[in-house]
């Protein structure tokens, strides 16, 4: 039986789901930018510009995005890995590259916490936190930009991908 819950606070929302896959496999799916569009499921996340697996804190991976409410429609996010603890936690700070190549982050973050429930089940908690978003950004972007069902849907997509993906190869 798959269990799923979600909560919304003033400055963050979380969703939790039991996934029928080992934690290492779930982590491998999350650390692969080529799976992020399928995990997201909204059509906002399009293609990875940087396709290398996420392997270290500070690593930046860019994603092509689309949102009808964005001034440009098509845009790019530069995400900086801020948590990487295989196979227990992974998270990133979404940002954008400015004209001079400098990265600027908006103050929101995505984080996945994984807890093995046995050899073939993992509890996954997804957190979207916007507590550090400055007032200047909140004046033109509403937070959260989606409802709690988005996180539950993302975890459902993650569960489907993890159940059908091959086992990760061990790193030496």
Backbone as a chain_set.jsonl record, in Angstrom:
{"seq": "XXXXXXXXXXXXXXXXXXXXXXXXXXXXXXXXXXXXXXXXXXXXXXXXXXXXXXXXXXXXXXXXXXXXXXXXXXXXXXXXXXXXXXXXXXXXXXXXXXXXXXXXXXXXXXXXXXXXXXXXXXXXXXXXXXXXXXXXXXXXXXXXXXXXXXXXXXXXXXXXXXXXXXXXXXXX", "coords": {"N": [[0.849, -1.189, 0.0], [0.623, 2.145, -0.898], [1.581, 5.012, 0.754], [0.783, 8.396, 1.17], [1.354, 11.745, 2.039], [0.838, 15.282, 2.738], [1.927, 18.579, 3.706], [1.448, 22.074, 4.418], [3.106, 24.954, 5.336], [3.712, 28.331, 6.567], [5.96, 29.112, 5.049], [6.923, 26.928, 3.635], [6.368, 23.764, 1.963], [5.599, 20.312, 2.204], [5.713, 16.94, 1.02], [5.126, 13.492, 1.425], [5.928, 10.166, 0.573], [5.715, 6.651, 0.255], [7.915, 4.728, -1.537], [8.243, 2.059, -3.782], [10.983, 0.968, -4.04], [14.517, 0.514, -3.626], [16.477, 2.768, -1.559], [18.92, 3.636, -2.748], [18.39, 3.377, -5.475], [16.259, 5.185, -5.826], [17.576, 7.536, -5.128], [19.495, 7.638, -7.191], [17.854, 8.15, -9.409], [16.937, 10.723, -8.745], [19.362, 12.102, -8.772], [19.94, 12.319, -11.403], [19.812, 14.542, -13.892], [18.455, 14.185, -16.324], [16.079, 12.958, -15.753], [14.457, 14.792, -14.528], [12.424, 16.35, -15.81], [10.419, 14.444, -16.231], [9.883, 13.717, -13.584], [8.915, 16.135, -12.548], [6.573, 16.768, -14.15], [4.809, 18.872, -14.835], [5.293, 20.182, -17.155], [6.751, 22.456, -17.02], [9.479, 22.049, -16.42], [11.825, 21.326, -18.77], [14.206, 20.31, -20.785], [17.383, 18.965, -19.749], [20.241, 21.034, -19.678], [22.72, 20.599, -18.725], [23.779, 17.417, -18.422], [25.126, 15.676, -16.773], [25.344, 13.424, -13.979], [24.383, 14.388, -10.625], [26.824, 14.976, -8.337], [28.238, 16.349, -6.358], [28.284, 18.805, -3.708], [27.708, 22.166, -4.504], [27.896, 21.835, -7.208], [26.651, 22.91, -10.35], [23.753, 22.687, -12.258], [22.054, 23.135, -15.247], [18.77, 23.77, -16.456], [16.459, 23.726, -19.11], [13.48, 25.546, -19.258], [9.878, 26.148, -19.198], [7.209, 28.364, -18.862], [4.045, 29.672, -19.035], [3.407, 31.964, -17.613], [5.811, 33.213, -17.237], [7.834, 36.003, -18.141], [9.348, 35.594, -20.513], [8.432, 33.17, -21.404], [9.917, 30.714, -22.499], [12.768, 29.832, -20.65], [15.782, 29.6, -18.643], [16.961, 27.731, -15.895], [19.501, 27.805, -13.433], [20.649, 25.553, -11.377], [21.926, 25.011, -8.145], [23.575, 22.543, -6.42], [22.974, 21.951, -3.066], [22.72, 20.174, -1.015], [23.952, 16.963, -0.639], [23.938, 13.813, 0.068], [24.373, 10.82, -0.417], [22.724, 7.669, 0.11], [20.752, 9.372, 1.167], [19.913, 12.131, 1.153], [19.207, 14.875, -1.032], [19.426, 18.004, -2.627], [18.676, 21.237, -4.092], [19.314, 24.678, -5.02], [17.418, 26.767, -6.906], [18.314, 29.013, -9.485], [19.354, 31.813, -11.554], [21.368, 32.586, -14.364], [23.094, 35.531, -14.773], [23.748, 38.214, -17.161], [26.523, 38.638, -16.996], [27.528, 36.199, -16.363], [27.412, 35.598, -13.716], [25.838, 33.822, -11.07], [22.595, 34.028, -9.715], [20.516, 33.51, -6.995], [17.149, 32.794, -6.024], [16.188, 32.284, -3.477], [14.573, 30.146, -2.865], [14.208, 26.582, -2.369], [14.631, 23.118, -3.255], [14.296, 19.953, -1.776], [14.992, 16.557, -1.164], [14.454, 13.993, 1.085], [15.441, 10.801, 1.985], [14.448, 7.757, 3.422], [15.259, 4.546, 4.125], [12.971, 1.853, 4.229], [13.316, -0.737, 4.365], [14.747, -3.383, 2.336], [13.594, -2.924, -0.167], [11.926, -0.723, -0.155], [11.31, 2.764, 0.253], [10.914, 5.666, 2.163], [10.097, 8.803, 1.008], [10.575, 12.187, 1.439], [9.624, 15.196, 0.172], [10.552, 18.512, 0.069], [9.623, 21.837, -0.475], [10.867, 24.911, -0.076], [10.472, 28.265, 0.602], [11.316, 30.19, 2.327], [13.521, 31.916, 2.415], [13.192, 33.746, 0.395], [13.533, 36.968, -0.843], [11.753, 40.08, -0.222], [11.713, 41.689, -2.525], [11.614, 39.877, -4.671], [9.277, 38.522, -4.057], [7.43, 40.414, -4.68], [6.876, 40.187, -7.364], [6.636, 37.475, -7.926], [4.444, 34.986, -6.975], [4.311, 33.062, -4.043], [3.551, 29.914, -2.664], [4.237, 28.935, -6.104], [2.521, 27.023, -6.997], [0.132, 24.473, -6.07], [-0.153, 22.182, -3.188], [-0.653, 19.71, -4.309], [1.056, 19.483, -6.433], [3.553, 18.649, -5.408], [2.874, 16.12, -4.409], [2.156, 14.854, -6.819], [4.64, 14.935, -8.127], [6.12, 13.205, -6.501], [4.737, 10.859, -7.002], [5.348, 10.492, -9.713], [8.134, 10.18, -9.44], [8.17, 7.785, -7.981], [7.154, 5.999, -9.896], [9.176, 6.143, -11.864], [11.426, 5.236, -10.379], [10.647, 2.645, -9.816], [10.859, 1.402, -12.244], [13.394, 1.834, -13.174], [16.834, 0.837, -13.84], [19.004, -0.835, -11.479], [21.304, 1.186, -9.665], [24.764, 1.634, -10.603], [27.549, 0.655, -8.646], [29.791, 3.055, -7.184], [33.297, 3.539, -7.322]], "CA": [[0.0, 0.0, 0.0], [1.394, 3.382, -0.992], [1.101, 6.058, 1.645], [1.192, 9.717, 0.703], [0.833, 12.847, 2.848], [1.464, 16.566, 2.454], [1.635, 19.671, 4.637], [1.83, 23.404, 3.954], [3.333, 25.933, 6.397], [3.821, 29.694, 6.041], [7.099, 29.327, 4.165], [7.356, 25.721, 2.942], [5.401, 22.676, 1.875], [6.235, 19.005, 2.074], [4.902, 15.777, 0.68], [5.832, 12.262, 1.751], [5.362, 8.997, -0.105], [6.49, 5.423, 0.289], [8.264, 4.323, -2.895], [8.597, 0.632, -3.841], [12.314, 0.832, -4.618], [15.562, 0.796, -2.636], [16.892, 4.172, -1.469], [19.992, 3.929, -3.711], [17.78, 3.531, -6.797], [15.511, 6.447, -5.801], [18.578, 8.601, -5.143], [20.088, 7.68, -8.531], [16.889, 8.826, -10.284], [16.951, 12.142, -8.385], [20.669, 12.681, -9.104], [20.057, 12.309, -12.862], [19.016, 15.652, -14.433], [17.628, 13.793, -17.472], [14.775, 12.478, -15.261], [13.743, 15.85, -13.801], [11.184, 16.742, -16.496], [9.42, 13.403, -15.963], [9.513, 13.808, -12.164], [8.12, 17.351, -12.385], [5.261, 16.453, -14.696], [3.952, 20.028, -15.146], [5.674, 20.773, -18.433], [7.632, 23.602, -16.764], [10.853, 21.571, -16.567], [11.918, 20.754, -20.113], [15.386, 19.489, -21.048], [18.61, 19.363, -19.047], [21.35, 21.573, -20.462], [23.838, 19.842, -18.148], [23.217, 16.084, -18.265], [25.943, 14.86, -15.873], [24.725, 13.154, -12.671], [24.729, 15.283, -9.521], [27.785, 14.218, -7.528], [28.902, 17.103, -5.293], [27.73, 20.08, -3.268], [28.273, 23.273, -5.266], [27.723, 21.559, -8.634], [25.565, 23.651, -10.983], [23.172, 22.05, -13.437], [21.089, 24.029, -15.884], [17.6, 23.13, -17.054], [15.562, 24.538, -19.917], [12.17, 25.619, -18.617], [8.823, 26.887, -19.878], [6.033, 28.69, -18.067], [3.274, 30.712, -19.738], [3.403, 33.172, -16.788], [7.144, 33.817, -17.238], [7.873, 37.042, -19.178], [9.925, 35.091, -21.757], [7.899, 31.843, -21.742], [11.067, 29.814, -22.367], [13.861, 30.406, -19.869], [16.694, 28.585, -18.139], [17.31, 27.795, -14.476], [20.815, 27.286, -13.052], [20.426, 24.995, -10.042], [23.165, 24.716, -7.428], [23.401, 21.483, -5.429], [23.358, 22.423, -1.729], [22.722, 19.003, -0.138], [24.204, 15.725, -1.363], [24.304, 12.8, 1.053], [23.82, 9.589, -0.977], [21.461, 7.813, -0.595], [19.803, 9.893, 2.152], [19.371, 13.473, 0.916], [19.694, 15.632, -2.174], [18.643, 19.228, -2.76], [19.299, 22.293, -4.885], [18.813, 26.049, -5.011], [17.22, 27.263, -8.266], [18.76, 30.384, -9.737], [19.496, 32.176, -12.958], [22.648, 33.175, -14.73], [22.959, 36.904, -15.264], [24.517, 38.478, -18.366], [27.965, 38.587, -16.75], [27.889, 34.843, -15.978], [27.198, 35.454, -12.268], [24.594, 33.142, -10.723], [21.787, 34.689, -8.692], [19.517, 32.569, -6.501], [15.951, 33.487, -5.576], [15.886, 32.056, -2.072], [13.765, 28.947, -2.638], [14.986, 25.361, -2.534], [14.019, 21.791, -3.354], [15.069, 18.97, -1.025], [14.434, 15.219, -1.019], [15.038, 13.192, 2.149], [15.105, 9.407, 1.761], [14.626, 6.88, 4.578], [14.953, 3.163, 3.771], [11.997, 1.148, 5.069], [13.644, -2.135, 4.114], [15.587, -3.499, 1.15], [12.932, -2.559, -1.425], [10.985, 0.388, 0.05], [11.932, 3.993, 0.749], [10.044, 6.815, 2.411], [10.683, 10.001, 0.413], [9.943, 13.454, 1.809], [9.993, 16.294, -0.718], [10.299, 19.827, 0.667], [9.806, 23.062, -1.255], [11.004, 25.935, 0.966], [10.676, 29.603, 0.034], [11.456, 31.09, 3.475], [14.599, 32.888, 2.225], [12.917, 34.594, -0.766], [13.423, 38.365, -0.413], [10.532, 40.826, -0.559], [11.788, 42.19, -3.907], [11.167, 38.807, -5.572], [7.88, 38.217, -3.723], [6.569, 41.444, -5.286], [6.448, 39.803, -8.716], [6.368, 36.035, -7.997], [3.616, 34.513, -5.855], [4.797, 31.816, -3.433], [4.163, 29.036, -3.652], [3.674, 29.129, -7.446], [1.69, 25.854, -7.302], [-0.493, 23.918, -4.873], [0.516, 21.017, -2.603], [-0.822, 18.533, -5.158], [2.218, 19.383, -7.321], [4.572, 17.837, -4.76], [2.369, 14.737, -4.38], [2.277, 14.339, -8.183], [6.064, 14.718, -8.394], [6.534, 11.976, -5.813], [4.13, 9.736, -7.735], [6.181, 10.305, -10.909], [9.407, 9.636, -8.972], [7.935, 6.381, -7.62], [7.025, 5.24, -11.145], [10.508, 6.066, -12.479], [12.314, 4.41, -9.558], [10.208, 1.244, -9.901], [11.198, 0.837, -13.56], [14.786, 2.135, -13.559], [17.781, -0.204, -13.457], [19.735, -0.595, -10.242], [22.485, 2.022, -9.922], [26.064, 0.947, -10.541], [28.332, 1.145, -7.505], [30.906, 3.959, -7.507], [34.507, 3.062, -6.664]], "C": [[0.882, 1.236, 0.0], [0.745, 4.444, -0.12], [1.641, 7.381, 1.155], [0.553, 10.772, 1.598], [1.465, 14.144, 2.366], [1.048, 17.585, 3.506], [2.088, 20.985, 4.002], [1.961, 24.305, 5.184], [3.345, 27.319, 5.763], [4.831, 29.788, 4.909], [7.603, 28.062, 3.47], [6.204, 24.73, 2.858], [6.181, 21.385, 1.695], [5.208, 17.979, 1.635], [5.763, 14.558, 0.974], [5.123, 11.106, 1.072], [6.305, 7.82, 0.097], [6.662, 4.94, -1.148], [8.739, 2.869, -2.86], [9.899, 0.438, -4.604], [13.331, 1.114, -3.519], [16.009, 2.255, -2.691], [17.964, 4.524, -2.5], [19.413, 4.137, -5.115], [17.005, 4.844, -6.879], [16.489, 7.612, -5.892], [19.184, 8.756, -6.538], [19.155, 8.379, -9.524], [16.911, 10.332, -10.017], [18.252, 12.832, -8.802], [20.908, 12.759, -10.608], [19.198, 13.43, -13.449], [18.122, 15.266, -15.611], [16.264, 13.259, -17.044], [13.903, 13.596, -14.701], [12.451, 16.309, -14.484], [10.081, 15.733, -16.216], [8.966, 13.431, -14.499], [8.585, 14.992, -11.954], [6.699, 17.165, -12.9], [4.364, 17.621, -15.052], [4.171, 20.548, -16.554], [6.557, 21.996, -18.259], [9.084, 23.209, -16.982], [10.93, 20.86, -17.914], [13.127, 19.835, -20.216], [16.558, 19.927, -20.183], [19.621, 19.917, -20.036], [22.604, 20.828, -20.036], [23.292, 18.471, -17.764], [23.993, 15.203, -17.282], [25.203, 14.619, -14.557], [25.224, 14.131, -11.604], [25.596, 14.502, -8.542], [28.442, 15.01, -6.413], [28.162, 18.398, -4.969], [28.46, 21.18, -4.027], [28.158, 23.069, -6.769], [26.523, 22.337, -9.164], [25.072, 22.847, -12.177], [22.042, 22.931, -13.947], [19.972, 23.218, -16.532], [16.855, 24.148, -17.907], [14.164, 24.42, -19.331], [11.174, 26.315, -19.532], [7.695, 27.133, -18.888], [5.333, 29.853, -18.765], [3.253, 32.016, -18.949], [4.771, 33.848, -16.715], [7.199, 34.852, -18.364], [8.407, 36.553, -20.531], [9.286, 33.778, -22.22], [8.964, 30.787, -21.545], [12.155, 30.525, -21.582], [14.736, 29.268, -19.365], [16.946, 28.815, -16.657], [18.695, 27.187, -14.3], [20.681, 26.852, -11.6], [21.756, 24.616, -9.405], [22.877, 23.68, -6.347], [23.861, 22.017, -4.072], [23.324, 21.318, -0.694], [22.982, 17.791, -1.015], [24.776, 14.727, -0.371], [23.723, 11.463, 0.591], [23.763, 8.466, 0.057], [20.375, 8.437, 0.282], [19.173, 11.241, 1.823], [20.018, 14.106, -0.311], [18.81, 16.876, -2.298], [19.408, 20.273, -3.539], [18.565, 23.617, -4.738], [18.631, 26.491, -6.458], [17.658, 28.725, -8.377], [18.82, 30.646, -11.22], [20.854, 32.8, -13.169], [22.386, 34.555, -15.301], [23.87, 37.09, -16.476], [26.014, 38.365, -18.2], [28.44, 37.2, -16.331], [27.724, 34.566, -14.493], [25.862, 34.758, -12.019], [23.897, 33.884, -9.593], [20.661, 33.74, -8.299], [18.363, 33.322, -5.859], [15.571, 33.26, -4.131], [14.971, 30.868, -1.819], [14.625, 27.721, -2.906], [14.088, 24.14, -2.618], [14.904, 20.832, -2.577], [14.283, 17.674, -0.935], [15.188, 14.519, 0.094], [14.523, 11.772, 1.996], [15.404, 8.59, 3.014], [14.263, 5.457, 4.157], [13.967, 2.55, 4.766], [12.224, -0.357, 4.971], [14.439, -2.194, 2.831], [14.923, -3.01, -0.141], [11.856, -1.481, -1.255], [11.713, 1.569, 0.668], [10.847, 5.032, 0.997], [10.772, 8.049, 1.878], [9.872, 11.203, 0.862], [10.513, 14.545, 0.901], [9.593, 17.598, -0.038], [10.573, 20.918, -0.356], [9.758, 24.189, -0.235], [11.307, 27.278, 0.313], [10.896, 30.642, 1.142], [12.534, 32.156, 3.277], [14.38, 33.8, 1.012], [12.741, 36.036, -0.293], [12.13, 39.026, -0.909], [10.532, 41.292, -2.019], [11.324, 41.135, -4.912], [9.696, 38.479, -5.321], [6.915, 39.245, -4.317], [6.11, 41.056, -6.68], [6.285, 38.296, -8.925], [5.568, 35.649, -6.763], [4.171, 33.187, -5.351], [3.727, 31.209, -2.557], [3.5, 29.214, -5.018], [2.789, 27.968, -7.9], [1.109, 25.357, -5.993], [0.226, 22.675, -4.376], [0.374, 19.756, -3.454], [0.358, 18.378, -6.124], [3.296, 18.497, -6.7], [4.141, 16.369, -4.717], [2.485, 14.098, -5.764], [3.731, 14.054, -8.536], [6.551, 13.43, -7.735], [5.935, 10.745, -6.481], [4.954, 9.437, -8.986], [7.533, 9.7, -10.54], [9.255, 8.151, -8.654], [7.845, 5.516, -8.875], [8.384, 5.075, -11.822], [11.429, 5.127, -11.709], [11.947, 2.929, -9.666], [10.657, 0.599, -11.203], [12.638, 1.085, -13.978], [15.707, 0.988, -13.14], [18.46, 0.159, -12.139], [20.959, 0.247, -10.556], [23.764, 1.197, -9.852], [26.851, 1.514, -9.382], [29.494, 2.022, -7.971], [32.122, 3.529, -6.694], [35.308, 4.093, -6.01]], "O": [[1.793, 1.35, 0.82], [-0.446, 4.736, -0.227], [2.806, 7.487, 0.772], [-0.642, 10.709, 1.886], [2.487, 14.132, 1.679], [-0.018, 17.483, 4.113], [2.99, 21.009, 3.164], [1.029, 24.405, 5.982], [3.033, 27.476, 4.583], [4.586, 30.472, 3.915], [8.619, 28.116, 2.777], [5.209, 24.838, 3.575], [7.268, 21.365, 1.116], [4.006, 18.133, 1.852], [6.981, 14.587, 0.795], [3.895, 11.061, 1.001], [7.526, 7.973, 0.107], [5.687, 4.766, -1.88], [9.544, 2.495, -2.006], [9.922, -0.172, -5.673], [13.046, 1.864, -2.585], [15.93, 2.898, -3.738], [17.92, 5.612, -3.074], [19.899, 4.987, -5.861], [17.082, 5.543, -7.89], [16.263, 8.562, -6.641], [19.366, 9.876, -7.015], [19.621, 9.12, -10.389], [16.904, 11.128, -10.956], [18.244, 14.014, -9.146], [21.965, 13.216, -11.043], [17.975, 13.293, -13.504], [17.131, 15.946, -15.876], [15.374, 13.118, -17.883], [12.724, 13.373, -14.427], [11.479, 16.627, -13.8], [8.933, 16.116, -15.989], [7.794, 13.194, -14.21], [7.576, 14.873, -11.259], [5.734, 17.381, -12.166], [3.25, 17.403, -15.53], [3.332, 21.272, -17.089], [7.067, 22.529, -19.245], [9.838, 23.927, -17.639], [10.191, 19.908, -18.166], [13.067, 18.688, -19.772], [16.718, 21.117, -19.907], [19.835, 19.342, -21.103], [23.442, 20.47, -20.863], [22.44, 18.368, -16.881], [23.557, 14.09, -16.987], [24.509, 15.511, -14.068], [26.346, 14.633, -11.68], [25.164, 13.493, -7.984], [29.142, 14.425, -5.587], [27.511, 18.999, -5.824], [29.681, 21.135, -4.177], [28.306, 24.023, -7.532], [25.49, 22.414, -8.497], [25.861, 22.385, -13.001], [21.197, 23.402, -13.187], [20.196, 22.138, -17.077], [16.643, 25.286, -17.49], [13.722, 23.334, -18.956], [11.549, 26.977, -20.5], [7.278, 26.227, -18.166], [5.944, 30.883, -19.048], [3.096, 33.082, -19.545], [4.878, 34.951, -16.181], [6.66, 34.604, -19.443], [7.974, 37.035, -21.578], [9.573, 33.318, -23.325], [8.942, 30.048, -20.56], [12.433, 31.699, -21.828], [14.455, 28.101, -19.635], [17.122, 29.951, -16.215], [19.029, 26.185, -14.932], [20.608, 27.688, -10.699], [22.604, 23.984, -10.035], [22.044, 23.901, -5.469], [24.993, 22.479, -3.934], [23.848, 21.496, 0.406], [22.308, 17.605, -2.028], [25.953, 14.791, -0.016], [22.711, 11.008, 1.124], [24.71, 8.331, 0.833], [19.204, 8.077, 0.162], [18.017, 11.479, 2.173], [21.2, 13.905, -0.59], [17.597, 16.808, -2.099], [20.634, 20.214, -3.642], [17.386, 23.674, -4.389], [19.621, 26.583, -7.183], [17.408, 29.544, -7.493], [18.401, 29.825, -12.036], [21.414, 33.448, -12.285], [21.562, 34.725, -16.199], [24.678, 36.213, -16.782], [26.717, 38.031, -19.154], [29.608, 37.023, -15.983], [27.878, 33.427, -14.054], [24.868, 35.065, -12.677], [24.535, 34.313, -8.632], [19.941, 33.228, -9.156], [18.564, 34.36, -5.227], [14.716, 33.97, -3.601], [14.622, 30.601, -0.669], [15.647, 27.807, -3.587], [12.959, 24.128, -2.128], [16.128, 20.883, -2.699], [13.081, 17.673, -0.67], [16.416, 14.449, 0.066], [13.316, 11.552, 1.89], [16.481, 8.712, 3.599], [13.101, 5.177, 3.864], [14.108, 2.706, 5.979], [11.408, -1.148, 5.444], [14.781, -1.148, 2.277], [15.619, -2.711, -1.111], [10.979, -1.34, -2.107], [12.61, 1.403, 1.495], [9.975, 5.253, 0.157], [11.918, 8.31, 2.245], [8.653, 11.247, 0.696], [11.721, 14.781, 0.869], [8.447, 17.771, 0.377], [11.612, 20.927, -1.016], [8.727, 24.405, 0.404], [12.276, 27.413, -0.434], [10.688, 31.835, 0.923], [12.469, 33.207, 3.915], [15.282, 34.549, 0.636], [11.898, 36.307, 0.563], [11.513, 38.584, -1.878], [9.49, 41.294, -2.674], [10.696, 41.481, -5.913], [8.953, 38.192, -6.259], [5.72, 38.976, -4.443], [5.073, 41.53, -7.144], [5.84, 37.873, -9.992], [5.967, 35.95, -5.638], [4.466, 32.292, -6.143], [3.069, 31.914, -1.791], [2.334, 29.6, -5.092], [2.355, 27.93, -9.052], [1.545, 25.774, -4.921], [1.115, 22.16, -5.054], [1.185, 18.836, -3.34], [0.636, 17.271, -6.586], [3.892, 17.675, -7.397], [4.952, 15.476, -4.961], [2.867, 12.933, -5.878], [4.027, 13.045, -9.175], [7.302, 12.661, -8.335], [6.573, 9.693, -6.518], [5.229, 8.276, -9.29], [8.028, 8.814, -11.236], [10.114, 7.347, -9.016], [8.401, 4.418, -8.911], [8.71, 3.989, -12.301], [12.132, 4.314, -12.309], [12.82, 2.062, -9.615], [10.819, -0.62, -11.266], [13.067, 0.6, -15.025], [15.402, 0.254, -12.2], [18.482, 1.324, -11.74], [21.592, 0.055, -11.594], [23.838, 0.196, -9.139], [26.829, 2.722, -9.149], [30.101, 1.77, -9.013], [31.997, 3.193, -5.517], [36.349, 3.788, -5.427]]}, "num_chains": 1, "name": "protein.A"}
